[in-house]
C-alpha cells in the first residue's frame, strides 16, 4: 500500500478567459445541443481553468489525483476528466450527479493498494480521504455539512498501453471550496408564494456554461422547489407543460423564446402571465430581459403577472436621546404616530423593528418585554422571559420567541391576537436570533442544534388569510464558531450575521443555499441592520458610532445612536 498527501498538481493548470460561443458545456439533465452564448446577452466571459491530461507512466494515485483536478474544467461535459477513465466508464460517468466540496485540495490523503508487485500489477484500489464541508445535489441545491471526513473510492486497472486508468468511480465530481465558485455559479429559481403575489428565490448552483438559460428553464419546468421551501411555494407551470426541445434561443435584444408543448394552448391568460413572469424573473441572472412563450412557433401572447416589487431602500432606523426615525443623508425623519411614543420609552428601548409601511413598530424594552407602537398607542404583546428581539413580517405580524424555547414561536396580529406557530425548529434546543424574510415565506434563525450553533431557515406555511400556521422542515445553512450578536436579511437570498468569536467581531455574508464569506467588523460592534444590497448593511458599536460598509472598509457616521433598528424583511 502506498500513501501520500496531495503533492504538486499533475501538469499545469492554466487560467484562461473562455470565449463562450457555440461550444457545448455540461447539461445538468439530458443532452443540450443548442443554447445561449453568454456574450450574446451582455454578460462577461467566465474564467475557467484548463486541467492537464493524463501523464504517461502516472501511478494509480497520480491518475486519481489528476482526475480530481480535472473537475476544474467543465468544458465539453468534463471531457478532460473522462480521459482519466476507462472507455467503458467514460461513457457512463455522470459528473452532473452532484458535487462533493472539501476544505482544500492540499488536505486530501491518497491511499493506493495494487494486486501484486507495483511494477507488474494490473489492478488496484485508490481511496482518497477528504475533509468534506458541503455538497451540491443533482438539482443544484447546496447543503453545508459539519466538516466530517469522507472517503472517495476508486478502482484502477492498466489499459492496453500499460497506463493506469480509473475503471470504477462514483458519479459526480469533487471540488475544493475555493475552486467551487470558479466552476459553479449561483442562480435563483423563482417560485410563487401562496398568494401568487410574491416571488421567492430558491438558490441553485449550476456549472458556468453557455447554455445556462436552457438549463434554468428545464430546472423550473421539470423540477420542483427545494424540499424545505416546498410547503410554502408553488409554480405556475403545470406538470403536463414542458419544453419541446432542449434549447432556449436568445435574440440579440435579449428576448428568450421558449417553445412549449401543445398542452399550453388550453391554459387561461392568468396562468400564462404567471408562467411568463416566473420564468422571466428566473432568467434575469442569465442576461434575459424578456420571455416569449410559444407553441408550434406561434406566440401565446402571455401577459405579465402583477407581483409585489421590492421595497425601496428606506434608510437606517435609529434612536438617539432626542430623535427616532429614518436616518438618510444627515437627517433623521420621524415616523408619524410612532416616534413620539418611542421617545417616551427611549431610556429603556433595546430593539426596534419597523413595519413595511412604517405605520407600526415592534419594540423591546430592557425588561425583555415586547410592545407595539402605532397611531399613538403603546400595547404590550409578549412578556415571556428571555425573549429575542421581535421581527415583523410583510403582513403586519410580529414574531416573538424565548431563547430557551425555540418551539414556543408566536406571531402576533396587529390587534394583539396571539397565533401559535406549530412545528417550529423542532431540532433546536435554544435560539439566539430570528428574522422573517422580505417575502414573508422564509424565516432565518441562529439556533443550537445537536450542541452546535447553526444558521438555519424554514418556510412559513400560512392559511388562505395569510395567518401563519406552521413552519416547514428546518434547513441547515451554516455552522457558526462564535456568538451571533445580530442577524439580518440582505436582498432576497442572503443573510448578514454579526459574529463575535474570541472578542473579534466579524460580519458573515451567508447565502441562503450556498457558501458564506466573513469580513472584519468594527471594534465593539453590537448591532446590525440589513437591506436590499450589501452596501446597505449598517453596524452600531458600543460607543454609539454608526458604520456603513464602503468596499473593504467601514465608514463612520453619527456617533450619538442608542439603538440601530431594522425594517421588516431586513
Secondary structure, DSSP 4 states (H G I P E B T S, - for coil): -EEEE--S-SS--EEEE---SS-----SSS---S---GGGGTPPPPEEEEPPPPPTT--HHHHHHHHHHGGG--HHHHHHHHTTB-HHHHHH--GGG-EEEES-GGG-EEEEEESS-TTT--EEEEEEEEEEEEEE-TT--EEE----EEEEEEEEEE-TTS-EEEEE--SSEEEEHHHHHHHEEEEEEEEE-TTSS-EEEEEEEEE--TTHHHHHHHHHHH----HHHHTT-B-SS-TT--BSSS---B-TTSEEEEEB-GGGGGS-HHHHHHHHHHHHHHHGGGT--EEEEEETTEE--------PPPPP---EEEE-SS-EEEEETTEEEEPTTTHHHHHHHGGGEEEEEE-TTSS-EEEEETTS-EEEEETTEEEEEE--TTBPPPEE-TTS-EEE-BTT-TT--EEE-TT--EEEPBS-STTEEEEEEEEEBTTSSEEEEEEEETTEEEEEEEEEEE-TT--EEEE---EEEEE-SSEEEEEEEETTTEEEEEEEETTEEEEEEEETTS-EEEEE--TTEEEEE-BSSGGG-EEEETTS-EEEEETTEEEE--S--SEE-EETB-
